């Protein structure tokens, strides 16, 4: 058994297709298939169920593939330790982030990261929170930028910032005359929300519960931009994170934004990595760059003008 064969099995488990697994492994399909059969012969068990349309791993094959992934992750950690002995701020860091934060936060932080770590290769993965957490636990990501709370004793959580929510309403809505609101002003309102699986949906539902608001039935958006367009079309109202309404995001026509007085609804963002990570000191320094961003980016103040001048 060698690491290459384990890599082939992990690729097959991920892609469920010999051709795509071979392409991802940079080998021919016959080569990958032959090596998987050799691994089965060596172990004396069937790892794969071969059908005309797709590939399924046996129960044993799936368990071995999961363990192989952990082995390969540890090998990569060993290589990372060796590389960083010579240059502590070089190499590759694989960072996961969720979709309602990534496109709005990254334009602010990537230039600072490039300046601070010019020799670092940052590979970004944008997925829903549970996918990022699974990839992190499996060792396929080095860190994730996620909303708290996350309950996992195996992860170190480094708090970064709190991001306010603002209310987005169509021009002409009863609340469009206000630049600031109390949470109670949402009572009896029905909000447009994202589909299941988005942490922003859970956060918005929590705000709705506190305010006595509800969810607009019959509609769930697949993205924050869909929510924005539905508000602009006059379909309903929603909560948006402050970063999603700050430059470089262009102002949206026909939308009025209002912040909340007092202690505004917000979400807590943290960077998380495995406590066992060999690159924890580097990840801490990366987290420091996120934390050094101007705090006004995350505040509702100054985010209430949504309609471009002249529109």
Secondary structure, DSSP 8 states (H G I E B T S, - for coil): --HHHHHHHHHHHHHSSHHHHHHHHTS-HHHHHHHHHHHHHHHTS--EEE-SS-EEE-HHHHHHHHHHHHHHHHHHHHHHHHHHHH-TT-EEEEEEE-HHHHHHHHHHHHHHHHHH-TTEEEEEEE--HHHHHHHHHTTS-SEEEEES----TTEEEEEEEEEEEEEEEETTSGGGG-SEE-GGGGTT-EEEEE-TT-HHHHHHHHHHHHHT-EEEEEEEESSHHHHHHHHHTTS-BEEEEGGGGSTTS---TTEEEEEESSS--EEEEEEEEETT-TTHHHHHHHHHHHHTS-GGGGSSTT----S-TT-
